Amino acid sequence: MPKAVALYSGGLDSTLAVIAMMKQGVEVTAITFMNHFGCDISDRSSCSKDPFAASLKFGFKVKLAHLSGKFLNIIINPKYGHGKNMNPCMDCRILMLREAREFMDMTGADFLITGEVLGQRPMSQRRDCFPRIDREAGVSGLVVRPLSGKLLPVTIPEEKGLISRKLMHDINGRTRKPQMSLAEEWGLTEYPAPAGGCLLTEPNYSHRLRDLLEHSKDPGYREINFLRVGRHFRFSSRCKIVVGRNKSENSAIRSLAGHDDVILDVEGYGSPTTVVLGEGTDEAFALAASICARYSDAKHLPRVTVAVWQGVDKHHVTAEPASDAVINAFRIEKKRHREEVLNSQPA
């Protein structure tokens, strides 16, 4: 029986690619590469309800592997550049295929599978990109893309007779109707919506990441994980303030905060959890208290008492809720151009 390793995100396309090969009698082991910028598989609101339910239903194994610092390196300095935001799509694909090749060789598999669709993504899924990516990753001829296989050059496993080209598909472009039709035909009922996934394609997240990299050449993963939550304010090159937007983010901030971090909230009112990261000063703590008051339910008061925690030590300060001018001056967010704002208004 032929064996293959599949790049698997848990999304519709990668799942269909696995099933398509299994229908040809291929034994598939799927590998999911995790990084700090993809959807969080522990958070069912950010991915599918259960991204690996299909593996249980259709009977294939899923291995998890973390790309760790290797992925951060290609974000900082991608050979093939970024997409519209901070997404290094070409370099990302090359890295994953390289890692998958190592796993393929280690397990004695014959070839690799991806759920890529010709013409679906402008940066990495063009006809001219596939050979370049495969060559750079050292996997030329070994990558089968079953959803568009009939439209692409013949691969080594086809030449060897391990799989049949006739049983592959000719999906092309950005529409998902052919994939949804296949899913219905094959009994694949649960899969995530196409939106979401890579945080590096999101403008605001990318703006925060750029800010972090500008002020920290070697950021820690705690700093990177903080980028997922809250409103972010830059006080100085060595100090940032993060403010929760809801109960879930408040909990996340507390879990990410270290013992020495300063945490603020407004007791007795609905309040965001606020943390000061880096080298805080008295001025930074005063600003954090003012911002915390501004986003609390006590924001209508002229002065607000804010609790300040550092470890088990606690004291209180009085702060005036921050004005819109202060918020806009310190907040890290992608500002919309005037033309974008005008174009978004109803006619």
Order of alpha helices (4+ residues) and beta strands (2+ residues): beta-alpha-beta-alpha-beta-alpha-alpha-beta-alpha-beta-alpha-alpha-alpha-alpha-beta-beta-alpha-beta-beta-alpha-beta-beta-alpha-alpha
